[in-house]
Amino acid sequence: MNFLDGHLFPENQDKLVITAAPYGPEWIPSDFPEDIAVSMEEQVQKAVDCYNAGATVLHVHVREADGKGSKRLSKFNELLAGIRARVPDMILQVGGSISFAPESDGASAKWLSDDTRHMLAELEPTPDQVTVTVNTTQMNVTEHMEEADIAGTSMATAEGRRAYSEMIVPSTPSFVEEHVRRLSARGIQSAFQFYNLNSFETVERLIRRGVYKGPLVCNWVAISGGMDAPNIYNLTNFVRAVPDGTMLTVESSMRNVLPINMMGMAMGLHVRCGIEDNLWNQARTEKMTTVQQIEQLVRLSREFGREVATAKEAREICKIGVFYDTVEETLAANGFSPNRKGGNQGFLRRAA
């Protein structure tokens, strides 16, 4: 991205798009009963509350009636339909892991099979986005957490710690290419989850080969444990690599969420919050609900002088429903340099 004179002024930035992740599939209801929705009505109402607080993208997971994370597509269909009826303009982003909660005490937190994840393209009503992980990697979500972050929660138990420290994100080339093709065929946007530069470069190659022909909408996931650590060096290194046409949301975990989001807000990027990412205020004196986290970001963004996007504006910024006809159009629209003459891989460098 190019940061020209005036790039820190709000009039030269897009309005802020806030993604809310309120369902927290890694937690059980007793971990935060005040804010973990269990019944279907409560889960739908959670979406409404997040929307009313200022979030325009909803990261969707769903729970069964017993409070456990659901792996049933029928439950996702039910929740998506309920949310569409109540907040039809909200961007619905289904978490591509479906639910990575362990099936039983002591079990690893496993993602579902490729065939099952491909079925997310068949959800009804159709979501606007499905998150797409890129390149198989370790996902030890506990690595940079402090003991006090998880004290008294299910993740602090021996079983919970083992489940979430040993988690692997399976995302092979055959899975990613087929998944992106199926989502695109249904008009669903691939919301790419980038852990570092190599995962971004893989998607650039997919674009250059014509596998993905849509806007580059992505998250920089800075949660450590196999993914980038949340620091300014990693963020700026990543931001310098992605082209100007990128819609980039920053994401971290626990008390790193707010400072990373403040960096993103100042730089003209977009933000994500919610109990899936963080449970605490910055002093760790009390837990914060997802709605409280959204309201905090709205206040801070307005202090920066940057207005929060409406749902209609967020759809335009994310280019929901937009796809391109050719590789050349896709590269140009996203701000990439064109493919070299006679080739389709391109050089991993930017035009001067």
C-alpha positions in Angstrom: 0.0 0.0 0.0 1.2 3.5 -0.7 1.0 6.0 2.1 1.1 9.4 0.5 1.0 12.8 2.2 -2.3 13.1 4.1 -2.9 9.4 4.4 -3.5 9.7 8.1 -6.3 12.3 7.6 -9.8 10.8 7.9 -11.0 12.5 4.7 -8.5 10.5 2.8 -9.5 7.1 4.3 -12.5 4.9 3.9 -15.0 4.9 6.7 -14.3 2.3 9.3 -15.8 -1.2 8.8 -16.1 -3.0 12.1 -16.3 -6.8 12.2 -17.9 -8.4 15.2 -17.1 -11.9 16.4 -19.6 -12.4 19.2 -20.1 -16.2 19.2 -16.7 -17.3 20.6 -16.8 -21.0 19.7 -13.7 -21.7 21.8 -15.5 -20.8 25.0 -18.2 -22.7 26.8 -21.2 -20.7 28.2 -20.0 -20.8 31.8 -16.8 -19.0 30.7 -18.8 -15.8 30.2 -22.5 -16.5 30.7 -23.4 -12.8 30.6 -22.4 -12.6 26.9 -22.4 -16.1 25.4 -25.7 -16.6 23.5 -27.0 -20.2 23.6 -30.6 -20.3 22.4 -31.3 -19.5 18.7 -33.2 -16.4 19.6 -30.3 -15.2 21.8 -27.9 -15.8 19.0 -30.0 -13.8 16.5 -30.5 -11.0 19.1 -26.7 -10.9 19.5 -26.3 -10.1 15.8 -28.9 -7.3 16.2 -27.2 -5.9 19.2 -23.8 -5.9 17.4 -25.3 -4.2 14.4 -27.0 -1.5 16.5 -23.7 -0.8 18.3 -21.9 -0.1 15.0 -20.7 -3.4 13.5 -21.5 -4.0 9.9 -19.8 -7.4 9.4 -20.8 -10.4 11.5 -18.4 -13.3 11.9 -20.8 -16.2 12.3 -20.5 -19.4 14.3 -23.5 -21.2 15.9 -24.2 -23.2 19.0 -26.4 -26.1 19.8 -29.1 -25.9 22.5 -26.6 -27.5 25.0 -24.2 -24.6 24.4 -21.6 -26.6 22.4 -20.3 -25.3 19.1 -22.4 -26.7 16.2 -21.0 -28.5 13.2 -24.5 -28.9 11.6 -25.1 -26.9 8.5 -28.8 -26.9 9.3 -28.1 -24.8 12.4 -26.1 -22.3 10.3 -29.0 -22.1 7.9 -31.4 -21.4 10.8 -29.1 -18.7 12.3 -28.4 -17.0 8.9 -32.1 -16.9 8.1 -32.9 -15.4 11.5 -30.3 -12.7 11.2 -31.3 -11.9 7.6 -34.8 -11.3 8.8 -33.7 -8.9 11.6 -30.7 -7.1 10.1 -30.9 -7.7 6.3 -28.2 -5.2 5.4 -25.5 -6.7 7.7 -22.6 -8.5 6.0 -22.7 -12.1 7.1 -19.3 -13.8 7.2 -19.4 -17.5 8.0 -16.3 -18.7 9.8 -14.8 -21.3 7.5 -13.7 -23.5 10.3 -17.4 -24.2 11.0 -16.6 -24.9 14.6 -13.2 -26.0 15.8 -14.4 -26.7 19.4 -13.3 -30.2 20.6 -16.0 -32.9 20.5 -15.2 -34.2 24.0 -13.1 -33.4 27.0 -9.4 -33.9 26.3 -9.9 -34.1 22.5 -8.0 -32.0 20.1 -9.7 -29.0 18.6 -10.1 -30.3 15.1 -11.4 -28.6 12.0 -13.8 -30.6 9.8 -13.0 -32.4 6.6 -12.5 -30.7 3.3 -15.8 -32.1 2.0 -17.7 -30.7 4.9 -16.1 -27.3 4.7 -16.9 -27.2 0.9 -20.5 -27.5 1.8 -20.4 -24.0 3.3 -20.9 -22.9 -0.4 -24.4 -24.6 -0.2 -25.7 -22.6 2.8 -29.2 -21.1 2.5 -29.6 -18.2 2.8 -26.3 -17.6 1.1 -23.8 -15.7 3.3 -22.0 -12.7 1.9 -18.6 -14.1 2.8 -16.9 -17.3 4.0 -13.5 -17.0 5.6 -10.8 -18.9 3.7 -7.7 -20.1 5.5 -4.6 -20.2 3.3 -1.7 -22.7 3.8 -1.7 -25.4 6.5 -0.2 -24.0 9.7 -0.1 -24.4 13.5 -2.8 -22.4 15.3 -1.8 -22.4 18.9 -4.2 -19.7 20.1 -2.8 -19.9 23.6 0.8 -19.0 22.8 0.8 -15.3 23.6 -2.0 -15.4 26.1 -1.2 -14.7 29.7 -2.3 -17.0 32.5 -4.7 -14.4 33.8 -6.3 -14.1 30.4 -7.8 -17.6 30.7 -7.9 -18.1 34.5 -11.2 -19.7 35.5 -12.2 -20.6 32.0 -12.4 -23.9 30.2 -9.3 -23.1 28.3 -7.3 -23.0 31.5 -8.0 -26.7 32.2 -5.5 -29.3 31.1 -7.9 -30.5 28.5 -8.7 -27.1 27.2 -5.1 -26.0 27.0 -4.1 -29.2 25.2 -7.0 -28.8 22.7 -6.3 -25.2 21.8 -2.5 -25.3 21.9 -2.3 -28.3 19.6 -4.7 -27.1 16.9 -3.7 -27.3 13.3 -5.3 -25.3 10.4 -5.6 -27.7 7.4 -5.5 -25.8 4.2 -3.8 -27.6 1.3 -3.6 -26.3 -2.2 -6.3 -28.7 -3.5 -8.6 -27.6 -0.7 -8.1 -23.8 -1.2 -8.5 -23.9 -5.0 -11.6 -26.0 -4.9 -13.1 -24.1 -2.0 -12.6 -20.7 -3.7 -14.1 -22.0 -7.0 -17.2 -23.3 -5.2 -17.7 -20.1 -3.2 -17.2 -17.9 -6.3 -19.7 -20.0 -8.3 -22.3 -19.2 -5.6 -21.5 -15.5 -5.6 -19.9 -15.8 -2.1 -16.9 -13.7 -1.4 -13.7 -15.4 -0.2 -12.6 -13.5 2.9 -9.0 -14.5 3.1 -7.3 -15.1 6.4 -3.6 -14.2 6.1 -1.2 -15.2 8.9 1.9 -13.8 7.3 3.3 -12.8 3.9 3.6 -16.4 2.6 -0.2 -16.9 2.8 -0.8 -13.6 1.0 1.7 -14.5 -1.7 -0.2 -17.8 -2.2 -3.4 -15.9 -2.9 -1.6 -13.5 -5.2 -0.5 -16.5 -7.3 -4.1 -17.8 -7.2 -5.2 -14.5 -8.7 -2.4 -14.5 -11.3 -3.4 -18.0 -12.4 -7.1 -17.1 -12.6 -8.3 -19.3 -9.7 -9.8 -16.3 -7.8 -11.3 -13.4 -9.7 -12.7 -11.0 -7.1 -11.7 -8.2 -4.7 -8.9 -8.9 -2.3 -10.8 -8.7 1.1 -8.7 -10.1 3.9 -7.7 -10.2 7.6 -4.2 -10.0 8.9 -4.4 -12.5 11.8 -1.9 -11.6 14.5 -2.4 -14.2 17.2 1.0 -15.9 17.3 1.3 -19.6 17.7 2.2 -20.2 14.0 0.8 -16.9 12.8 2.2 -13.4 12.9 2.9 -11.8 16.3 1.0 -8.6 17.1 3.6 -5.9 16.7 4.1 -2.9 14.5 7.0 -4.5 12.6 4.9 -7.4 11.4 2.0 -5.2 10.6 3.9 -2.7 8.5 5.8 -5.4 6.7 2.5 -7.0 5.8 0.8 -3.7 4.8 3.8 -2.7 2.6 3.3 -5.9 0.6 -0.4 -5.8 -0.2 -1.6 -3.6 -3.0 -3.6 -0.4 -2.7 -6.9 -2.1 -3.7 -6.9 -4.4 -0.6 -9.7 -4.2 1.9 -7.6 -5.2 5.0 -9.0 -5.9 8.5 -6.6 -6.3 11.4 -7.2 -9.0 14.0 -5.5 -10.1 17.2 -6.4 -11.7 20.5 -6.9 -10.8 24.2 -5.4 -7.5 25.3 -3.6 -7.1 22.0 -6.9 -6.5 20.2 -7.4 -2.9 21.2 -3.9 -1.6 20.4 -3.7 -3.4 17.1 -7.2 -2.0 16.2 -6.0 1.5 17.2 -3.1 1.1 14.8 -5.5 -0.1 12.1 -7.9 2.8 12.7 -5.1 5.4 12.5 -3.7 3.9 9.3 -7.0 3.7 7.4 -7.4 -0.1 7.8 -10.4 -1.9 9.3 -11.0 -3.7 12.6 -12.4 -6.8 14.3 -13.4 -7.3 17.9 -15.6 -9.6 20.0 -15.4 -12.3 22.6 -14.0 -14.8 20.0 -10.9 -12.6 20.2 -10.8 -11.0 23.6 -12.7 -11.2 27.0 -11.1 -8.3 28.8 -10.8 -4.6 29.2 -7.2 -3.3 29.0 -6.7 -3.3 32.8 -8.1 -6.8 33.0 -10.3 -5.7 35.9 -13.5 -7.0 34.2 -14.7 -8.8 31.1 -16.1 -6.8 28.2 -19.0 -7.9 26.1 -18.8 -7.9 22.4 -21.2 -4.9 22.2 -19.0 -3.0 24.7 -16.0 -3.7 22.6 -17.8 -2.4 19.5 -19.0 0.7 21.3 -15.4 1.4 22.4 -14.1 1.2 18.8 -16.9 3.5 17.6 -15.9 6.1 20.2 -12.2 5.8 19.5 -12.7 6.0 15.7 -14.7 9.2 16.1 -11.9 10.6 18.3 -9.6 9.9 15.3 -12.1 11.8 13.2 -12.9 8.7 11.2 -16.6 7.9 10.8 -17.9 4.4 11.0 -19.3 2.9 7.8 -23.0 2.2 7.5 -24.1 -1.2 6.3 -24.5 0.1 2.7 -21.1 1.8 2.8 -19.5 -1.4 4.2 -20.9 -3.4 1.4 -19.4 -0.9 -1.1 -16.0 -0.9 0.7 -16.0 -4.8 0.8 -17.2 -4.9 -2.8 -19.8 -7.5 -1.8 -21.1 -9.4 -4.9 -18.3 -8.1 -7.2 -16.4 -10.5 -9.4 -14.2 -9.9 -12.4 -14.2 -11.5 -15.8 -10.5 -11.9 -16.5 -7.2 -12.2 -14.7 -6.1 -8.9 -16.1 -9.2 -7.1 -14.8 -8.7 -8.7 -11.4 -5.1 -7.7 -11.1 -5.8 -4.1 -12.2 -8.9 -3.7 -9.9 -6.9 -4.9 -6.9 -3.8 -2.8 -7.6 -1.4 -5.5 -8.6 1.1 -5.1 -11.3 0.1 -7.0 -14.5 1.3 -10.5 -15.3 4.6 -10.6 -17.3 4.2 -11.0 -21.0 3.7 -14.6 -22.0 3.3 -15.8 -18.4 0.6 -16.1 -15.7 2.6 -16.2 -12.5 3.9 -12.6 -12.3 6.8 -11.3 -10.3 6.3 -10.8 -6.6 7.2 -7.1 -6.7 5.3 -3.9 -7.3 5.6 -1.6 -10.2 7.7 1.5 -9.4 
